[in-house]
Amino acid sequence: MALRTPLPADQVAERLGQTGWSGDTTEIHRTFAVEYDIAMRIVAEVAEAAVELEHRPDIDIRWDRLHFAMTTHTAGDVVTELDFKTAERINEIARRHGAAPA
């Protein structure tokens, strides 16, 4: 399966359960509880991963929360394997920095 092929609802649901993310076939998202200065470090590393994967998540930084959302625009604003590859990298980076799921 190609990275930008839309995933069916059952596969999205399965992958959401595996990754700790929420969403549906149009978008996945996750929020982490983390201090602002740590959030900025996480975002810098996520930016590097985004360039490497050629996939950019939407990022919202608040006082004590860091929120990510993704869809594959080039596939018609649907969830693809690329979204989950990026989600797994974000999980890894956040975990390394001690960010907890909110």
Residue pairs with C-beta under 8 A, 6 or more apart in sequence:
1 81
2 81
3 80
3 81
3 82
3 85
4 72
4 74
4 75
4 80
4 81
4 82
5 75
5 80
5 81
6 25
6 72
6 75
6 76
6 78
6 79
6 80
7 15
7 25
7 78
7 79
7 80
7 81
8 25
9 24
9 25
12 23
12 24
12 25
12 28
12 79
15 21
15 84
16 22
16 23
16 28
19 30
19 84
19 87
19 88
19 91
20 30
20 91
20 101
21 28
21 29
21 30
21 84
21 87
22 28
22 29
22 30
23 29
23 79
24 79
25 78
25 79
26 71
26 77
26 78
26 79
27 69
27 70
27 71
27 77
27 79
28 69
28 70
28 71
28 79
28 83
28 84
28 87
29 67
29 68
29 69
29 70
30 67
30 68
30 87
30 90
30 91
30 101
31 65
31 66
31 67
31 68
31 101
31 102
32 39
32 42
32 65
32 66
32 67
32 94
32 99
32 100
32 101
32 102
33 64
33 65
33 99
33 100
33 101
33 102
34 42
34 64
34 65
34 66
34 94
34 97
34 98
34 99
34 100
35 64
36 61
36 63
36 64
38 97
38 98
38 99
39 61
39 65
39 66
39 99
40 61
41 97
42 66
42 93
42 94
42 97
42 99
43 59
43 61
43 66
45 93
46 57
46 59
46 68
46 89
46 90
46 93
49 86
49 89
49 90
49 93
50 56
50 57
50 86
53 82
53 85
53 86
53 89
55 70
55 72
55 82
55 83
55 85
55 86
57 68
57 69
57 70
57 86
57 90
58 68
58 69
58 70
59 66
59 67
59 68
60 66
60 67
60 68
60 69
61 67
65 102
66 94
66 99
68 87
68 90
70 79
70 83
70 86
70 87
71 77
71 78
71 79
71 83
72 78
72 79
72 80
72 82
72 83
